C-alpha cells in the first residue's frame, strides 16, 4: 500500500484551501423542496371558526342566578349554601321552566377543583338550562375592548 504525502506543487495547495459549497447547496435545495411539499399538507385541517377572545362586562339582571363554588367544593345559590345535590337540582329544574329562562353565572374559586365546577355544569345541563356563563376577573395587563 502506498501513500502520497503532499509533495505536489502550488496548484494542489490552492485547490485544497477552498471550501466546496456544492454539497451545501444541494442539501439546502432538497430541504426547500421538502418544506414546500409538506407545508400545504400541514395547513389542510378541518375548517372551524375559532372564537375571538373578547372580555364583555357582565350585564347584571335581576333574573340572573349566580352559582358560586368555593375552594372546598361547596355550592352556593346566590349567598345561601346548598348542601343537598337533590335540592340543588330541583331548584335548577324550577328555574328552567320559567319563560324566559334566566341566565346562570358560575363563580368558581381559583383553588376549586374542576370536579366541583363540573358537577354544577352537569346539573345545569341535565336540568335544561340553556345559558350558562362564567364570571372571571380580567388580567391586570389585559386590553379593554369597547364597542
Short mmCIF file of the C-alpha atoms (twelve columns), coordinates in Angstrom:
data_MODEL
# 
_entry.id   MODEL 
# 
loop_
_atom_site.group_PDB 
_atom_site.id 
_atom_site.type_symbol 
_atom_site.label_atom_id 
_atom_site.label_alt_id 
_atom_site.label_comp_id 
_atom_site.label_asym_id 
_atom_site.label_seq_id 
_atom_site.Cartn_x 
_atom_site.Cartn_y 
_atom_site.Cartn_z 
_atom_site.pdbx_PDB_model_num 
ATOM 1   C CA . UNK A 1   0.000   0.000  0.000  1 
ATOM 2   C CA . UNK A 2   1.359   3.331  -0.993 1 
ATOM 3   C CA . UNK A 3   0.502   6.766  0.231  1 
ATOM 4   C CA . UNK A 4   1.268   10.108 -1.296 1 
ATOM 5   C CA . UNK A 5   2.148   12.849 1.168  1 
ATOM 6   C CA . UNK A 6   1.674   16.387 -0.179 1 
ATOM 7   C CA . UNK A 7   4.620   16.624 -2.475 1 
ATOM 8   C CA . UNK A 8   2.500   18.415 -5.048 1 
ATOM 9   C CA . UNK A 9   3.066   21.901 -6.275 1 
ATOM 10  C CA . UNK A 10  1.396   25.208 -5.531 1 
ATOM 11  C CA . UNK A 11  -1.744  24.336 -7.527 1 
ATOM 12  C CA . UNK A 12  -2.663  21.440 -5.237 1 
ATOM 13  C CA . UNK A 13  -2.440  23.577 -2.083 1 
ATOM 14  C CA . UNK A 14  -4.710  26.261 -3.588 1 
ATOM 15  C CA . UNK A 15  -7.367  23.700 -4.533 1 
ATOM 16  C CA . UNK A 16  -7.487  22.251 -1.026 1 
ATOM 17  C CA . UNK A 17  -7.795  25.640 0.689  1 
ATOM 18  C CA . UNK A 18  -11.174 26.454 -0.949 1 
ATOM 19  C CA . UNK A 19  -14.444 25.183 0.555  1 
ATOM 20  C CA . UNK A 20  -16.616 23.151 -1.777 1 
ATOM 21  C CA . UNK A 21  -20.149 24.611 -1.366 1 
ATOM 22  C CA . UNK A 22  -21.861 22.364 -3.918 1 
ATOM 23  C CA . UNK A 23  -22.984 19.738 -1.355 1 
ATOM 24  C CA . UNK A 24  -24.299 22.510 0.916  1 
ATOM 25  C CA . UNK A 25  -26.353 23.997 -1.908 1 
ATOM 26  C CA . UNK A 26  -27.688 20.558 -2.850 1 
ATOM 27  C CA . UNK A 27  -28.796 19.858 0.715  1 
ATOM 28  C CA . UNK A 28  -30.447 23.264 1.050  1 
ATOM 29  C CA . UNK A 29  -32.381 22.777 -2.209 1 
ATOM 30  C CA . UNK A 30  -33.611 19.362 -1.057 1 
ATOM 31  C CA . UNK A 31  -34.732 20.824 2.296  1 
ATOM 32  C CA . UNK A 32  -36.507 23.675 0.496  1 
ATOM 33  C CA . UNK A 33  -38.370 21.229 -1.758 1 
ATOM 34  C CA . UNK A 34  -39.389 19.093 1.238  1 
ATOM 35  C CA . UNK A 35  -40.583 22.203 3.062  1 
ATOM 36  C CA . UNK A 36  -42.629 23.397 0.076  1 
ATOM 37  C CA . UNK A 37  -44.288 19.990 -0.260 1 
ATOM 38  C CA . UNK A 38  -45.131 19.487 3.430  1 
ATOM 39  C CA . UNK A 39  -46.488 22.964 4.274  1 
ATOM 40  C CA . UNK A 40  -49.777 22.578 2.323  1 
ATOM 41  C CA . UNK A 41  -50.319 19.175 3.945  1 
ATOM 42  C CA . UNK A 42  -49.875 20.622 7.438  1 
ATOM 43  C CA . UNK A 43  -52.197 23.551 6.665  1 
ATOM 44  C CA . UNK A 44  -55.001 21.274 5.444  1 
ATOM 45  C CA . UNK A 45  -57.042 20.941 8.654  1 
ATOM 46  C CA . UNK A 46  -60.716 20.818 9.476  1 
ATOM 47  C CA . UNK A 47  -62.394 24.126 8.770  1 
ATOM 48  C CA . UNK A 48  -63.568 25.638 12.041 1 
ATOM 49  C CA . UNK A 49  -64.203 29.182 13.111 1 
ATOM 50  C CA . UNK A 50  -62.144 29.937 16.196 1 
ATOM 51  C CA . UNK A 51  -63.772 32.373 18.611 1 
ATOM 52  C CA . UNK A 52  -62.126 35.693 19.271 1 
ATOM 53  C CA . UNK A 53  -61.133 36.458 22.862 1 
ATOM 54  C CA . UNK A 54  -63.205 39.409 23.997 1 
ATOM 55  C CA . UNK A 55  -63.929 40.345 27.564 1 
ATOM 56  C CA . UNK A 56  -67.516 41.539 27.717 1 
ATOM 57  C CA . UNK A 57  -68.543 43.087 31.030 1 
ATOM 58  C CA . UNK A 58  -71.280 41.177 32.840 1 
ATOM 59  C CA . UNK A 59  -74.690 42.723 32.450 1 
ATOM 60  C CA . UNK A 60  -76.296 42.065 35.798 1 
ATOM 61  C CA . UNK A 61  -80.004 41.492 35.552 1 
ATOM 62  C CA . UNK A 62  -82.251 40.718 38.494 1 
ATOM 63  C CA . UNK A 63  -83.308 37.413 36.927 1 
ATOM 64  C CA . UNK A 64  -79.690 36.158 36.576 1 
ATOM 65  C CA . UNK A 65  -78.779 33.448 39.042 1 
ATOM 66  C CA . UNK A 66  -75.260 33.285 40.410 1 
ATOM 67  C CA . UNK A 67  -73.883 29.914 41.459 1 
ATOM 68  C CA . UNK A 68  -70.633 30.019 43.436 1 
ATOM 69  C CA . UNK A 69  -68.225 27.156 44.108 1 
ATOM 70  C CA . UNK A 70  -65.659 27.740 46.868 1 
ATOM 71  C CA . UNK A 71  -62.293 26.012 47.254 1 
ATOM 72  C CA . UNK A 72  -63.806 23.283 49.448 1 
ATOM 73  C CA . UNK A 73  -66.286 22.406 46.682 1 
ATOM 74  C CA . UNK A 74  -69.331 23.824 48.475 1 
ATOM 75  C CA . UNK A 75  -72.036 25.192 46.174 1 
ATOM 76  C CA . UNK A 76  -73.851 28.456 46.868 1 
ATOM 77  C CA . UNK A 77  -77.099 29.604 45.244 1 
ATOM 78  C CA . UNK A 78  -76.675 33.352 45.457 1 
ATOM 79  C CA . UNK A 79  -75.443 33.772 49.038 1 
ATOM 80  C CA . UNK A 80  -77.025 30.663 50.577 1 
ATOM 81  C CA . UNK A 81  -75.227 27.337 50.868 1 
ATOM 82  C CA . UNK A 82  -76.846 24.389 49.071 1 
ATOM 83  C CA . UNK A 83  -75.570 21.221 50.716 1 
ATOM 84  C CA . UNK A 84  -78.004 18.718 49.173 1 
ATOM 85  C CA . UNK A 85  -77.499 17.919 45.466 1 
ATOM 86  C CA . UNK A 86  -81.126 16.860 45.017 1 
ATOM 87  C CA . UNK A 87  -82.416 20.183 46.364 1 
ATOM 88  C CA . UNK A 88  -79.950 21.985 44.075 1 
ATOM 89  C CA . UNK A 89  -81.214 20.033 41.053 1 
ATOM 90  C CA . UNK A 90  -84.858 20.715 41.949 1 
ATOM 91  C CA . UNK A 91  -84.119 24.463 42.099 1 
ATOM 92  C CA . UNK A 92  -82.488 24.262 38.662 1 
ATOM 93  C CA . UNK A 93  -85.463 22.441 37.156 1 
ATOM 94  C CA . UNK A 94  -87.849 25.016 38.638 1 
ATOM 95  C CA . UNK A 95  -85.814 27.854 37.073 1 
ATOM 96  C CA . UNK A 96  -85.568 26.035 33.728 1 
ATOM 97  C CA . UNK A 97  -89.381 26.011 33.420 1 
ATOM 98  C CA . UNK A 98  -89.589 29.805 33.554 1 
ATOM 99  C CA . UNK A 99  -90.123 31.811 30.368 1 
ATOM 100 C CA . UNK A 100 -87.783 33.479 29.564 1 
ATOM 101 C CA . UNK A 101 -85.254 31.228 31.151 1 
ATOM 102 C CA . UNK A 102 -82.773 33.039 33.437 1 
ATOM 103 C CA . UNK A 103 -79.048 33.007 32.804 1 
ATOM 104 C CA . UNK A 104 -76.858 31.121 35.242 1 
ATOM 105 C CA . UNK A 105 -73.462 32.607 36.085 1 
ATOM 106 C CA . UNK A 106 -70.878 30.364 37.711 1 
ATOM 107 C CA . UNK A 107 -68.266 31.868 40.013 1 
ATOM 108 C CA . UNK A 108 -65.578 29.279 40.696 1 
ATOM 109 C CA . UNK A 109 -62.852 29.891 43.241 1 
ATOM 110 C CA . UNK A 110 -59.380 29.844 41.706 1 
ATOM 111 C CA . UNK A 111 -58.450 26.991 44.090 1 
ATOM 112 C CA . UNK A 112 -61.632 24.982 43.478 1 
ATOM 113 C CA . UNK A 113 -61.306 21.533 41.939 1 
ATOM 114 C CA . UNK A 114 -62.529 21.191 38.376 1 
ATOM 115 C CA . UNK A 115 -64.657 18.276 39.554 1 
ATOM 116 C CA . UNK A 116 -66.816 20.523 41.753 1 
ATOM 117 C CA . UNK A 117 -67.415 23.052 38.975 1 
ATOM 118 C CA . UNK A 118 -68.031 20.192 36.532 1 
ATOM 119 C CA . UNK A 119 -70.761 18.777 38.789 1 
ATOM 120 C CA . UNK A 120 -72.503 22.166 38.768 1 
ATOM 121 C CA . UNK A 121 -72.303 22.379 34.964 1 
ATOM 122 C CA . UNK A 122 -73.599 18.810 34.641 1 
ATOM 123 C CA . UNK A 123 -76.547 19.584 36.923 1 
ATOM 124 C CA . UNK A 124 -77.384 22.718 34.914 1 
ATOM 125 C CA . UNK A 125 -77.247 20.759 31.678 1 
ATOM 126 C CA . UNK A 126 -79.426 17.917 32.999 1 
ATOM 127 C CA . UNK A 127 -81.883 20.464 34.390 1 
ATOM 128 C CA . UNK A 128 -82.389 22.012 30.952 1 
ATOM 129 C CA . UNK A 129 -80.616 25.338 31.407 1 
ATOM 130 C CA . UNK A 130 -79.641 26.914 28.079 1 
ATOM 131 C CA . UNK A 131 -77.479 29.912 29.024 1 
ATOM 132 C CA . UNK A 132 -74.530 29.381 31.346 1 
ATOM 133 C CA . UNK A 133 -71.680 31.839 31.806 1 
ATOM 134 C CA . UNK A 134 -68.532 32.037 33.880 1 
ATOM 135 C CA . UNK A 135 -67.595 35.064 35.935 1 
ATOM 136 C CA . UNK A 136 -63.877 35.804 35.892 1 
ATOM 137 C CA . UNK A 137 -61.637 38.695 36.768 1 
ATOM 138 C CA . UNK A 138 -59.744 40.360 33.915 1 
ATOM 139 C CA . UNK A 139 -55.981 40.121 33.796 1 
ATOM 140 C CA . UNK A 140 -54.115 43.106 35.172 1 
ATOM 141 C CA . UNK A 141 -52.491 43.882 31.814 1 
ATOM 142 C CA . UNK A 142 -55.420 42.991 29.562 1 
ATOM 143 C CA . UNK A 143 -56.620 45.357 26.900 1 
ATOM 144 C CA . UNK A 144 -60.146 46.623 27.318 1 
ATOM 145 C CA . UNK A 145 -62.314 46.266 24.231 1 
ATOM 146 C CA . UNK A 146 -65.137 48.777 23.791 1 
ATOM 147 C CA . UNK A 147 -67.828 48.640 21.158 1 
# 
